[in-house]
């Protein structure tokens, strides 16, 4: 949680994602193999963060899931970023 800068909803076409913005994405990219790294870099070039969670097939409402994440874990990343 200490690596998270922000969590928000993003959209692409008809899909909604819970996008997680990390402090230093390069640290995570360096741990990936070549194919993974290139796939994630493509997402970054399109303006998406490294971590995106889709709930399309889960039947869950992304806004409600995001609210639950913020209620339970928001203090880990929101307090740091408002200091």
C-alpha positions as CSV (number, residue, x, y, z in Angstrom):
1,X,0.0,0.0,0.0
2,X,2.9,2.3,0.6
3,X,3.7,2.3,-3.1
4,X,0.2,3.5,-4.1
5,X,-0.2,7.2,-5.0
6,X,-3.9,7.1,-6.1
7,X,-6.7,4.7,-7.0
8,X,-9.5,5.8,-9.4
9,X,-11.9,4.6,-12.1
10,X,-10.8,4.8,-15.7
11,X,-12.7,3.9,-18.9
12,X,-11.7,2.4,-22.2
13,X,-14.4,1.8,-24.7
14,X,-17.2,0.1,-22.8
15,X,-15.0,-1.2,-20.0
16,X,-14.4,0.3,-16.6
17,X,-11.2,-0.3,-14.7
18,X,-10.0,0.3,-11.2
19,X,-6.6,1.9,-11.9
20,X,-3.9,1.9,-9.4
21,X,-1.2,4.6,-9.7
22,X,2.1,3.6,-8.2
23,X,4.9,5.8,-6.9
24,X,7.7,4.3,-9.0
25,X,6.4,2.1,-11.8
26,X,10.0,1.4,-13.0
27,X,10.6,-0.7,-9.9
28,X,7.8,-3.0,-10.9
29,X,8.7,-3.0,-14.6
30,X,12.2,-4.1,-13.8
31,X,10.9,-7.2,-12.1
32,X,8.9,-8.3,-15.3
33,X,10.2,-10.4,-18.2
34,X,10.7,-8.8,-21.6
35,X,7.2,-9.6,-22.9
36,X,5.4,-8.5,-19.8
37,X,7.4,-5.2,-19.7
38,X,6.6,-4.4,-23.3
39,X,2.8,-5.1,-22.8
40,X,2.7,-2.9,-19.7
41,X,4.7,-0.1,-21.4
42,X,2.0,-0.1,-24.1
43,X,-0.6,0.6,-21.4
44,X,1.5,3.4,-20.0
45,X,1.8,5.0,-23.5
46,X,-2.0,5.0,-23.7
47,X,-2.2,6.9,-20.4
48,X,-3.1,4.0,-18.2
49,X,-1.2,3.1,-15.1
50,X,0.7,-0.1,-14.6
51,X,-2.1,-1.8,-12.5
52,X,-5.6,-2.0,-13.9
53,X,-8.4,-4.2,-12.5
54,X,-11.4,-5.0,-14.6
55,X,-14.6,-6.2,-13.0
56,X,-16.6,-6.7,-16.2
57,X,-17.2,-10.4,-15.8
58,X,-17.5,-10.3,-12.0
59,X,-21.0,-8.7,-11.9
60,X,-19.6,-6.2,-9.3
61,X,-20.2,-2.5,-9.6
62,X,-16.7,-0.9,-10.1
63,X,-17.8,2.3,-8.2
64,X,-18.9,0.3,-5.2
65,X,-15.7,-1.8,-5.2
66,X,-13.6,1.4,-5.4
67,X,-15.5,2.9,-2.5
68,X,-14.9,-0.2,-0.5
69,X,-11.2,-0.1,-1.2
70,X,-11.0,3.6,-0.3
71,X,-13.0,3.0,2.9
72,X,-10.8,0.1,4.1
73,X,-7.4,1.1,2.7
74,X,-7.5,4.8,1.6
75,X,-5.8,5.9,4.7
76,X,-2.6,4.1,3.6
77,X,-2.2,6.2,0.5
78,X,-4.3,9.3,1.0
79,X,-2.7,10.6,4.2
80,X,0.8,10.3,2.6
81,X,-0.2,12.2,-0.5
82,X,-1.9,15.0,1.5
83,X,1.1,15.6,3.7
